[in-house]
Structure formats: structure tokens, C-alpha cells
């Protein structure tokens, strides 16, 4: 058997190391984000925003039937309270109308205690009899006297019991499900920052509950030219402060634009041409539930205001610090001295 000399082994190892280093084109100090779950092909071809302002993904799913892709339980947990209440009320009336029509078809002779008030009056009596049966009230004035009527009453009562249990369970889940309601500023800004400039946006807790151990990550998505081809890259931006212990006030997230920033020397036109989008993820622990909650949002290049900074949100009222959340979106334009950090020289 022919043995490989140590010199050849060392040369092969050094060659692999050199090849690996050549492939790593990320500049020092810049951290390229890992897989965001968007897929390189999709990210390359898409020119729409990946993340909507409300935190939902701008993705349309096809290929599955509506019922197959529908998760009814998750849908009922995540729809708005207005839609949920309207859905319950509508379901309640539809069920009672269906059974009322069944009682109506059985005829008044299938029941005892029915008043002779005509067809419309009989349908109304059947409807309210269904309401009493679903709610297991049973006033006793009207009662079934035939086999079809008794069968309908049995099914009606069972549907009422199951419906009450399901609605109660979903209501409990909705109330006990922790969620974050983070308020994001409408725009991000490029503002003066310690002799350079910085990419900034502002957040605040919209609810009165307390969030602790709040963490934020900001990822820049943009097209870059490599070997004459435009490819989309994702860069995890370094932040002045990426976590806070408490969150009682607003929080201005700051990315200093220094030599290590992927935004260094870039101009407003270049940011627009690169189809840039800033993806934001905030995670925190809800003090009430002791569970992790999160919020998402994004800023497209046209939502970034240049040569601007956020207005003050604080004032004192009888010596007590007050935060005016109505001013979270307020900005004021400021002059920025020419600087290489944003390609202004």
C-alpha cells in the first residue's frame, strides 16, 4: 500500500484552508445573517417587501385546497376580537335558524303548548324554542310530542353543549395567550450620531403590562453586485444596544454607520437602487404570563428619512416623567455635515 507523505497531507490541508478563506468574502467586522427562511432563489427574484409593517410575511401560498391549508383553531385564535364576536353571534343565529326550520317542518301538531298564531308566528315560536333548547333553559311551555321532534331536540341540545364547550375553550385560549403589542415608528431615520451618522428607528410598548429582557435584531436585505451579477444579501446589523432589561419607556434602536457597517459610504440613491429592506424582530418576556412574546416589522428604503432625527417624547408633569406615545412618529430635519459614513463627501 502506498503511504501519503506528511508533506502532501499538509499541502492538501493548507489548500483546503485557502479555498475556504477565498470563499469567505464577508468583510471584517460585518456579519452576514444566516438563513432567514426566505430561500436564496426567492430572495433573488423578489422585489416586493418580505415583511409587512404589521409583521405578516408578504407570501402568497398556492397548491393546497382551502380546507387543507386552513388551521381553524389557529385562525380563531389570531383573528381580531371584532371578527371573533361577530362569528360567534352569526354561528349562534344560524344554528338556531336551522333547527327552527326543522321544528317548523315537523308542524305545530308535533309539539304541545303551541299557540295558533299562523305560519310566521309558528316559525318564531320554533326559533325561540330552539334557543331555549340550545341553552338548556327549558321553560316547559312548549315540548316535543312526536318522534321526529324529539330527535331534533336531542341533536339540538347536543350541538348546544358542544358549541358552548368549544366557544368557552377558545375564549379561554384567547385570553390566556400572551402577545406583544409593540408600537414602531412609521419611518426610520439617518441621523447624526457621535460625529458620524446612524440608522435609527423608535419603538414603545403599546400596552400597560411590563416587558422584561427585551432583545432586538435588525437585518439588512439588499441587492449587491458580485462578478457582474446582482445578488441579494442579508446582513445582521450591529447595534448600539441590542437588549434592555426593562421597557417602561420608548427605545430608539441605533445602528452606528462606521467602517464596519454595510451602510458605510452608501448614498440615498444607492440604497434605493439596491432595493434595501430592514427586517426587525423584537423578543421579550411578558411579566404577567412569564412567557416569551415577539413582534416583527420592516422598513423599506423609501421609509427611511435622511438628514432627520426623532423629536423628544418626554416631558415632566409635576415632577413625574411622562412619555407621549403620540409623538413616537415625529421627526425633525437636521443638517448633516459631509461625511464618508453615508457617501456625502
Helices and strands as residue ranges (DSSP letters): H 6-23, E 31-32, H 40-45, H 66-69, H 72-78, H 81-106, G 108-110, E 111-112, H 118-134, E 143-144, H 147-176, E 182-184, E 188-193, E 196-205, E 211-226, E 229-236, E 243-246, E 251-257, H 268-273, E 277-286, E 291-300, G 301-303, E 304-306, E 308-310, E 314-317, E 320-323, G 325-327, E 331-333, G 340-342
